Amino acid sequence: MIAFYVLALWYTWYYRLYEETILPVILIISGGLNHVLIVLSRWIFLLENYGLSSRYALQFQTGILGIILTFALLFRKRRYRVGSGVKLAAGIACFVFLTGNCYTTYIEIKKAPHRLASYEKRAELALKFEQLTDDELRANFEYRLSREDSGQKVRSALTILKENGYSVFREGNQ
């Protein structure tokens, strides 16, 4: 991904595509910075592919669209006299994007039953949160496990939801 971002930015600069439109550059920078932000913020989980999962795809799509638009602008500007290297790079980029989206979507679909079970368990626990200790709330809702006041924060959030009839506390949901 980094290589395609750099390549698209280089093509934009080298062929002066920014003189025609800066939209692809804006999309590339936006998507690239989203990639950096998400990967760095998710690195703490020590899973190399966590920040690349499909749930973040909408944030990445801007950069991918910018890369594809850059290749399209280059093809148009060069009137199809683009070298085979550029065509190969464009084809590989599209293949990588499609394959990556298919793979991460497959992984997310495999995780769906586990996530559903986890959320159902939390919904049941939320309904009886007043009987649970702060340590039980911290452990079951996995909110800032290292902080001492984590359970109290979960209790406070659930109290607000209950008082306002939101989420699992909606009328007819209990």
Secondary structure, 3 states (H helix, E strand, C coil): CHHHHHHHHHHHHHCCHHHCCCHHHHHHHHHHHHHHHHHHHHHHHCCCCHHHCHHHHHHHHHHHHHHHHHHHHHHHHCCCCCCHHHHHHHHHHHHHHHHHHHHHHHHHHHHHHHHHHHHHHHHHHHHCHHHCCHHHHHHHHCCCCCCCCHHHHHHHHHHHHHHHCCHHHCCCCC
